[in-house]
Amino acid sequence: MTSRTTQTVVRFSKAFALPGFDSPLPAGDYRVDRDEDQIEAGSRLAWLHTKTFIHLPAVSAPGSTQQMVPIEPAYLEAALQKDKTQP
């Protein structure tokens, strides 16, 4: 099975909240990795989304500058939408 990871950068203009975090995360640019596996769909090839990770500052991990945290895509989209609509 073939796998791929696509990377994008999302921008938050103000502090934002994600489920599972006690306090808001700071505004800024965050890298998001989306893992997908190639599958056969009849006579076509398709990509099946398997995991999404966001790269966050590693404030609780000494010696590390970032940590990859799994995130539900819907939570990320909701936080981005909220960032765009709030003054």
C-alpha positions as CSV (number, residue, x, y, z in Angstrom):
1,M,0.0,0.0,0.0
2,T,1.3,3.5,-0.9
3,S,1.0,6.3,1.6
4,R,1.6,10.0,1.4
5,T,1.7,13.0,3.7
6,T,0.6,16.4,2.5
7,Q,1.7,19.5,4.5
8,T,-0.1,22.8,4.7
9,V,0.3,25.8,6.9
10,V,-2.8,27.3,8.6
11,R,-2.8,30.8,10.1
12,F,-4.6,31.9,13.2
13,S,-4.9,35.7,13.7
14,K,-5.7,35.4,17.4
15,A,-5.4,32.9,20.2
16,F,-7.5,29.8,19.6
17,A,-8.8,26.7,21.5
18,L,-8.6,23.1,20.6
19,P,-10.2,20.2,22.5
20,G,-7.8,18.5,24.9
21,F,-5.8,21.7,25.7
22,D,-6.3,23.5,29.0
23,S,-5.4,27.0,27.7
24,P,-5.7,28.8,24.3
25,L,-2.9,28.4,21.8
26,P,-1.1,31.5,20.6
27,A,-1.9,33.2,17.2
28,G,0.5,32.3,14.4
29,D,1.2,29.9,11.6
30,Y,0.9,26.2,12.3
31,R,2.0,23.3,10.1
32,V,-0.6,20.6,9.5
33,D,0.3,17.1,8.1
34,R,-2.4,15.0,6.6
35,D,-1.6,11.3,6.1
36,E,-3.4,9.3,3.4
37,D,-3.3,5.8,2.1
38,Q,-3.8,4.9,-1.6
39,I,-6.7,2.5,-2.2
40,E,-8.3,1.0,-5.2
41,A,-11.8,2.1,-5.9
42,G,-13.0,0.0,-8.8
43,S,-10.8,0.8,-11.8
44,R,-9.6,4.1,-10.1
45,L,-7.0,4.9,-7.5
46,A,-8.1,7.1,-4.6
47,W,-6.6,8.4,-1.4
48,L,-8.1,7.6,2.0
49,H,-7.5,10.1,4.8
50,T,-6.1,8.3,7.8
51,K,-4.6,10.9,10.2
52,T,-4.2,14.6,10.7
53,F,-1.5,16.2,12.9
54,I,-0.8,19.8,13.9
55,H,2.7,20.9,14.9
56,L,2.6,22.9,18.2
57,P,5.3,24.6,20.3
58,A,6.6,22.0,22.7
59,V,6.2,23.9,25.9
60,S,6.0,20.7,28.0
61,A,8.7,18.7,26.3
62,P,12.2,19.8,27.3
63,G,14.8,19.9,24.5
64,S,12.1,19.9,21.8
65,T,11.0,22.8,19.8
66,Q,7.8,21.3,18.4
67,Q,5.4,18.5,19.1
68,M,3.1,16.7,16.6
69,V,-0.4,16.4,18.0
70,P,-3.1,14.3,16.4
71,I,-6.3,16.4,15.7
72,E,-9.7,15.7,14.2
73,P,-10.0,17.6,11.0
74,A,-13.4,18.9,12.0
75,Y,-12.0,20.5,15.2
76,L,-9.3,22.2,13.1
77,E,-11.8,23.5,10.6
78,A,-14.1,24.8,13.4
79,A,-11.2,26.7,15.0
80,L,-10.2,28.2,11.7
81,Q,-13.8,29.2,10.9
82,K,-14.1,30.8,14.4
83,D,-10.8,32.7,13.8
84,K,-12.2,34.1,10.6
85,T,-15.5,35.2,11.9
86,Q,-14.6,36.7,15.3
87,P,-13.6,40.4,15.4
